[in-house]
Amino acid sequence: MLWGAVLVGYVALVGFPLDRLGQTVWILALLFAANVGRPWRTQLRILVDWVPFVGFLLVYDYTRGFADTLGSPVHVTDVVAAERAIAGGTVPTVTLQESLLDPGRVHWYDVAVSLVYFSHFVVPWAVAAVLYVRSRDRWAAWARRILVLSYAGLLTYVIAPAAPPWYAAREGVIPSVDRVAARGWDALGLRTARTLVERGQAGSNEVAAVPSLHAAFAAMLLVFVWSRVGRIWRVVLVLYTLAMAFSLVYAGEHYVVDALLGYAYVAVVAVAVTAWERRRAPELAVDHDARPHLGQVEEPLGAGAVAQVDAPVRLSRVADRREVRGVVDRLAAGEEQ
């Protein structure tokens, strides 16, 4: 409760933390608060787990920012040609903005687009925090997929930098396109949020459009939880994934082909990481077995949450091995019943 109250106050006074380090500080504060009362080693475990994860993401952020300065030619016209090939000769971004964008008025769908676009900077990390509180193994599985997906995208940005629609419009390759991802914040009276988003856009790699990691992260969440949620949540996540793709195309940030390639990257990464997990430790294949793993126990973390922590059994600490045999026999008898 205290953490939530402090966060609400911070957002009201300063704005929502969009930078990687700022978000990490808030997430770690939440995890430490949920872990109050447990041994200090479990607090240290949080740092041991999260510092490398966030460190790799920071390296990605930094490298992504100068990937377009390494000399590879920027793909502009060929991406437009691919977009027209799959869209019947049109450019969907241009069509959507000509039909929906009203320079003199912010409509409800402009607000929805801004909220959905902004969610990319929050949802993956909120999911990571929730997973960590509930199951460290599931968190590790999610972290692996996010890191591999991010670096697969980064490699593509270095080898084949590609321009988004607004860039192509600026170069005169397609008709006029505005960047309107932050436009909806004005209707909500949150001009600070718009400024933060636009500042982040200005400092990012302008030609890191293919694949769209905005679209890919939304799709990865859908794939990751599909087998573990009910029908209603599946529908919600499918709609969220489609809404993200629409928002990116309408806002001028990505082509449809960028989103489709993002989905292809998700499929490859999901299959590859799952195969690696199966080969490395079949009995710990967390994406396919929700039960507690061998050598681990479930302990309470915070308000009724569950965390899986290492708990190797050391027979040397048991004074009487006969007692161990008796426990095993009783467990075996209970399973037979």
Backbone torsions as a table, in degrees:
resi	resn	phi	psi	omega
1	MET	NA	-45.6	-179.3
2	LEU	-62.8	-43.5	179.0
3	TRP	-58.4	-45.4	-179.8
4	GLY	-62.9	-41.0	-179.8
5	ALA	-65.1	-42.2	179.3
6	VAL	-65.0	-41.0	179.5
7	LEU	-63.6	-44.0	179.0
8	VAL	-60.3	-43.1	178.0
9	GLY	-63.3	-40.6	179.8
10	TYR	-64.0	-44.8	-180.0
11	VAL	-62.8	-40.5	-179.5
12	ALA	-65.2	-37.2	-175.7
13	LEU	-89.7	-38.5	-172.2
14	VAL	-111.3	-37.1	-174.2
15	GLY	115.9	164.3	-177.2
16	PHE	-71.3	134.2	-179.8
17	PRO	-70.4	116.2	-179.9
18	LEU	-101.1	-21.6	-178.0
19	ASP	-75.8	153.3	-174.7
20	ARG	-60.8	-46.0	-177.5
21	LEU	-66.6	-40.7	179.5
22	GLY	-62.0	-44.3	178.1
23	GLN	-64.7	-38.5	-179.5
24	THR	-63.3	-41.2	179.3
25	VAL	-60.1	-43.3	-180.0
26	TRP	-67.9	-39.5	178.8
27	ILE	-65.4	-45.3	179.7
28	LEU	-63.6	-38.5	177.2
29	ALA	-60.4	-40.6	177.8
30	LEU	-64.4	-44.2	-178.5
31	LEU	-66.4	-40.8	177.3
32	PHE	-63.7	-40.4	179.6
33	ALA	-64.9	-40.2	179.2
34	ALA	-69.5	-18.2	-175.5
35	ASN	-100.3	7.0	-178.1
36	VAL	-60.6	136.3	177.8
37	GLY	95.8	-8.5	178.5
38	ARG	-96.6	167.2	-178.4
39	PRO	-57.6	150.2	-176.5
40	TRP	-61.4	-25.3	180.0
41	ARG	-62.2	-32.5	179.1
42	THR	-71.7	-31.4	173.9
43	GLN	-66.9	-41.4	178.1
44	LEU	-63.9	-35.8	178.9
45	ARG	-59.3	-35.2	178.1
46	ILE	-59.6	-46.7	178.5
47	LEU	-64.9	-42.9	-179.6
48	VAL	-60.2	-36.0	-179.6
49	ASP	-77.5	-45.5	-169.4
50	TRP	-85.2	-30.9	-177.1
51	VAL	-61.6	-47.3	177.0
52	PRO	-63.0	-41.0	-179.9
53	PHE	-58.4	-52.1	-179.6
54	VAL	-67.7	-34.8	178.7
55	GLY	-59.9	-45.6	178.1
56	PHE	-63.4	-36.5	178.5
57	LEU	-69.0	-36.2	176.9
58	LEU	-66.4	-40.0	175.1
59	VAL	-60.2	-41.9	177.1
60	TYR	-60.4	-47.3	-179.3
61	ASP	-57.4	-46.2	-177.0
62	TYR	-67.1	-45.3	-177.7
63	THR	-67.3	-40.1	179.1
64	ARG	-59.3	-33.6	-177.0
65	GLY	-66.0	-28.3	179.9
66	PHE	-117.0	14.3	179.7
67	ALA	-62.0	-26.8	-178.5
68	ASP	-83.2	1.8	-179.2
69	THR	-103.3	8.8	-173.8
70	LEU	-91.5	4.2	171.8
71	GLY	99.8	-7.8	179.3
72	SER	-71.0	139.8	179.8
73	PRO	-66.0	142.2	-178.9
74	VAL	-84.4	130.0	179.6
75	HIS	-86.9	118.7	-180.0
76	VAL	-123.0	-63.9	-174.9
77	THR	-68.0	-35.6	-178.3
78	ASP	-70.1	-32.0	176.0
79	VAL	-68.2	-40.6	176.9
80	VAL	-62.3	-40.1	178.3
81	ALA	-62.6	-41.2	177.9
82	ALA	-65.0	-38.9	179.3
83	GLU	-64.0	-45.0	179.4
84	ARG	-66.3	-31.7	-179.4
85	ALA	-66.4	-36.1	-178.4
86	ILE	-91.8	-9.9	-177.2
87	ALA	-114.6	21.7	175.7
88	GLY	68.3	33.2	176.4
89	GLY	91.0	-2.7	179.4
90	THR	-106.6	170.2	171.9
91	VAL	-113.7	105.8	-174.2
92	PRO	-52.6	-35.5	178.6
93	THR	-60.6	-45.6	179.5
94	VAL	-63.5	-44.4	-179.6
95	THR	-61.7	-44.7	-178.7
96	LEU	-65.7	-43.1	-178.9
97	GLN	-69.6	-34.6	176.5
98	GLU	-66.3	-31.8	-176.7
99	SER	-87.7	-34.6	-169.1
100	LEU	-113.8	-29.8	-173.0
101	LEU	-75.3	122.6	179.1
102	ASP	-115.4	104.2	-176.0
103	PRO	-56.7	-26.8	-175.4
104	GLY	-96.3	-0.6	-175.8
105	ARG	-152.4	139.4	175.0
106	VAL	-95.9	117.1	-178.3
107	HIS	-91.7	171.0	-178.7
108	TRP	-60.4	-35.2	-178.6
109	TYR	-72.5	-24.6	173.0
110	ASP	-65.6	-40.3	176.8
111	VAL	-64.2	-45.2	179.7
112	ALA	-61.3	-41.8	178.7
113	VAL	-61.0	-44.1	179.8
114	SER	-63.3	-42.3	-179.8
115	LEU	-65.7	-43.9	179.9
116	VAL	-65.8	-45.0	178.8
117	TYR	-60.1	-44.2	-179.4
118	PHE	-64.1	-31.7	-176.6
119	SER	-59.9	-23.5	178.0
120	HIS	-58.9	-30.5	-177.5
121	PHE	-85.6	-2.8	-176.1
122	VAL	-123.9	-48.9	-169.7
123	VAL	-57.6	-49.9	-177.5
124	PRO	-58.8	-35.0	-177.1
125	TRP	-82.9	-31.9	172.8
126	ALA	-64.9	-40.6	176.4
127	VAL	-61.6	-42.1	178.6
128	ALA	-60.9	-42.3	180.0
129	ALA	-64.4	-45.1	-179.7
130	VAL	-63.6	-44.1	180.0
131	LEU	-62.3	-38.7	-177.9
132	TYR	-65.3	-39.0	178.2
133	VAL	-65.8	-37.9	-175.2
134	ARG	-85.5	-39.8	-176.0
135	SER	-160.5	114.1	-179.5
136	ARG	-62.7	-34.2	179.4
137	ASP	-66.1	-43.9	178.8
138	ARG	-65.4	-37.0	175.4
139	TRP	-61.1	-44.3	179.9
140	ALA	-62.1	-39.2	178.4
141	ALA	-63.4	-43.2	178.1
142	TRP	-65.3	-43.3	-179.8
143	ALA	-61.6	-41.5	178.3
144	ARG	-58.8	-45.8	-177.4
145	ARG	-67.3	-39.2	178.9
146	ILE	-65.5	-43.4	-178.8
147	LEU	-66.6	-46.8	-178.9
148	VAL	-63.9	-41.8	178.9
149	LEU	-63.2	-42.5	-179.5
150	SER	-63.0	-46.0	-177.0
151	TYR	-74.7	-27.8	172.6
152	ALA	-64.5	-42.2	175.1
153	GLY	-63.6	-43.1	179.9
154	LEU	-59.4	-43.7	179.2
155	LEU	-59.5	-40.0	178.7
156	THR	-66.5	-40.2	179.2
157	TYR	-61.6	-34.6	-179.9
158	VAL	-74.0	-45.7	-175.2
159	ILE	-74.9	-42.2	-174.5
160	ALA	-138.7	73.5	177.6
161	PRO	-61.5	136.5	-176.6
162	ALA	-131.2	142.7	-175.4
163	ALA	-88.0	142.0	174.7
164	PRO	-79.2	174.4	-178.1
165	PRO	-57.6	-44.9	-177.5
166	TRP	-62.1	-32.6	178.1
167	TYR	-68.7	-45.5	178.9
168	ALA	-62.0	-37.6	177.6
169	ALA	-65.8	-39.7	179.1
170	ARG	-63.1	-32.5	179.2
171	GLU	-86.0	-0.7	177.9
172	GLY	81.1	12.8	-178.7
173	VAL	-78.3	-34.7	176.9
174	ILE	-129.8	165.7	177.7
175	PRO	-60.0	172.2	-174.0
176	SER	-56.0	133.6	177.1
177	VAL	-135.7	131.0	177.7
178	ASP	-101.9	150.5	172.7
179	ARG	-88.7	110.0	-172.5
180	VAL	-123.0	20.2	-177.1
181	ALA	-63.0	-28.7	-177.4
182	ALA	-102.5	6.5	-173.1
183	ARG	-65.3	-35.1	-176.4
184	GLY	-66.7	-18.3	-179.0
185	TRP	-65.3	-27.5	-179.7
186	ASP	-62.7	-40.2	-179.0
187	ALA	-66.5	-24.8	179.3
188	LEU	-91.1	-0.8	-178.8
189	GLY	72.4	21.9	-177.5
190	LEU	-112.0	65.3	-178.7
191	ARG	-65.9	-28.0	177.2
192	THR	-63.5	-41.5	178.4
193	ALA	-62.3	-41.8	178.1
194	ARG	-61.8	-42.6	-180.0
195	THR	-61.9	-42.1	179.7
196	LEU	-63.8	-43.3	179.6
197	VAL	-63.7	-46.4	-178.1
198	GLU	-66.7	-34.0	176.8
199	ARG	-65.5	-40.8	177.1
200	GLY	-64.9	-39.5	177.7
201	GLN	-63.3	-40.8	-178.1
202	ALA	-65.8	-30.2	-178.1
203	GLY	-92.7	1.4	-177.0
204	SER	-94.1	173.2	177.5
205	ASN	-71.2	119.6	-175.8
206	GLU	-71.1	-20.2	-174.6
207	VAL	-119.1	38.6	175.2
208	ALA	-108.0	58.0	-173.5
209	ALA	-97.2	-25.5	-175.6
210	VAL	-119.2	118.5	-2.6
211	PRO	-81.1	167.6	175.1
212	SER	-82.1	110.1	177.4
213	LEU	-75.7	-22.2	171.5
214	HIS	-58.9	-51.2	179.1
215	ALA	-66.1	-38.2	-176.0
216	ALA	-67.2	-41.2	-179.0
217	PHE	-64.8	-40.2	177.7
218	ALA	-62.6	-42.5	179.5
219	ALA	-68.8	-36.4	178.8
220	MET	-63.5	-39.7	176.7
221	LEU	-61.5	-43.3	178.4
222	LEU	-59.1	-47.3	-179.0
223	VAL	-66.5	-39.7	-173.1
224	PHE	-66.8	-37.1	-174.8
225	VAL	-104.0	-1.1	-171.6
226	TRP	-52.4	-47.1	-174.6
227	SER	-79.8	-2.7	-173.8
228	ARG	-118.1	3.2	179.7
229	VAL	-124.6	162.9	-179.3
230	GLY	-81.3	-179.2	-174.2
231	ARG	-61.7	-40.3	-177.5
232	ILE	-62.3	-45.8	179.8
233	TRP	-66.6	-33.6	176.0
234	ARG	-62.2	-43.8	178.7
235	VAL	-62.9	-43.4	179.8
236	VAL	-59.8	-44.8	-176.9
237	LEU	-71.8	-34.4	174.4
238	VAL	-63.1	-45.8	178.8
239	LEU	-63.4	-38.6	177.9
240	TYR	-63.5	-43.2	179.5
241	THR	-62.1	-44.0	178.4
242	LEU	-67.3	-39.0	178.7
243	ALA	-64.1	-37.3	177.4
244	MET	-63.6	-44.9	179.3
245	ALA	-61.8	-46.1	178.6
246	PHE	-59.5	-45.9	-178.0
247	SER	-60.4	-42.4	-178.8
248	LEU	-65.1	-41.4	-178.5
249	VAL	-71.6	-47.7	-180.0
250	TYR	-62.1	-39.3	-175.8
251	ALA	-76.0	-6.0	178.8
252	GLY	84.0	9.6	-176.8
253	GLU	-86.3	-30.0	-177.5
254	HIS	-148.4	156.4	169.9
255	TYR	-86.2	166.4	173.4
256	VAL	-60.6	-39.7	-178.5
257	VAL	-63.5	-31.2	176.7
258	ASP	-63.4	-43.9	179.5
259	ALA	-66.3	-41.5	179.7
260	LEU	-63.2	-40.7	177.0
261	LEU	-67.8	-33.3	174.5
262	GLY	-60.8	-41.9	177.5
263	TYR	-64.3	-38.3	178.0
264	ALA	-63.2	-39.8	177.2
265	TYR	-63.6	-39.3	177.8
266	VAL	-59.9	-45.4	-179.4
267	ALA	-61.0	-45.3	-178.6
268	VAL	-66.1	-46.0	-178.4
269	VAL	-65.1	-43.2	-179.1
270	ALA	-61.4	-44.2	179.6
271	VAL	-66.8	-44.5	-177.1
272	ALA	-65.9	-45.5	-178.2
273	VAL	-68.0	-40.0	177.9
274	THR	-62.5	-42.2	177.8
275	ALA	-62.9	-40.5	178.2
276	TRP	-63.1	-42.7	179.6
277	GLU	-62.8	-40.4	179.9
278	ARG	-65.5	-41.2	-178.9
279	ARG	-70.0	-38.6	-175.2
280	ARG	-72.5	-41.1	-178.6
281	ALA	-157.8	85.1	-178.0
282	PRO	-55.3	-35.8	-177.9
283	GLU	-74.7	-11.9	179.2
284	LEU	-111.2	20.4	-178.9
285	ALA	-68.1	86.5	-168.9
286	VAL	-64.8	-22.9	-179.5
287	ASP	-77.8	-8.4	-173.4
288	HIS	-127.1	-0.2	-179.2
289	ASP	-147.1	111.1	-176.0
290	ALA	-84.5	-5.1	-177.0
291	ARG	-74.4	157.0	173.5
292	PRO	-57.1	143.7	-175.1
293	HIS	-87.4	158.2	178.6
294	LEU	-59.3	133.5	179.4
295	GLY	84.9	8.7	178.1
296	GLN	-131.0	156.4	176.5
297	VAL	-128.9	158.7	175.6
298	GLU	-96.4	129.1	177.9
299	GLU	-128.1	151.0	-179.6
300	PRO	-69.5	141.7	176.9
301	LEU	-134.0	113.9	-179.9
302	GLY	70.7	-145.7	-174.9
303	ALA	-83.9	78.9	173.8
304	GLY	78.6	3.7	-179.5
305	ALA	-76.5	169.6	-176.9
306	VAL	-123.8	132.3	174.7
307	ALA	-128.3	141.4	178.5
308	GLN	-100.5	123.7	-175.9
309	VAL	-126.1	153.9	-179.8
310	ASP	-64.9	133.1	179.0
311	ALA	-148.6	67.1	179.4
312	PRO	-65.7	139.2	179.4
313	VAL	-83.8	125.4	179.8
314	ARG	-111.8	106.3	-177.4
315	LEU	-65.3	-22.5	-178.5
316	SER	-65.4	-19.9	-179.4
317	ARG	-87.0	-6.8	-179.7
318	VAL	-93.8	121.4	-175.0
319	ALA	-66.5	-38.6	-173.7
320	ASP	-122.2	111.0	179.6
321	ARG	-64.7	-23.9	177.8
322	ARG	-64.8	-33.3	178.3
323	GLU	-63.8	-38.8	177.7
324	VAL	-62.3	-44.0	179.1
325	ARG	-61.4	-39.4	179.6
326	GLY	-63.5	-40.5	178.1
327	VAL	-62.9	-44.4	179.8
328	VAL	-62.0	-43.7	-180.0
329	ASP	-61.8	-40.6	179.8
330	ARG	-66.6	-38.9	177.0
331	LEU	-63.7	-42.5	179.8
332	ALA	-63.3	-41.5	179.0
333	ALA	-64.2	-38.2	178.8
334	GLY	-65.7	-38.0	178.4
335	GLU	-65.5	-38.0	-179.7
336	GLU	-64.3	-34.5	-179.7
337	GLN	-72.2	NA	NA
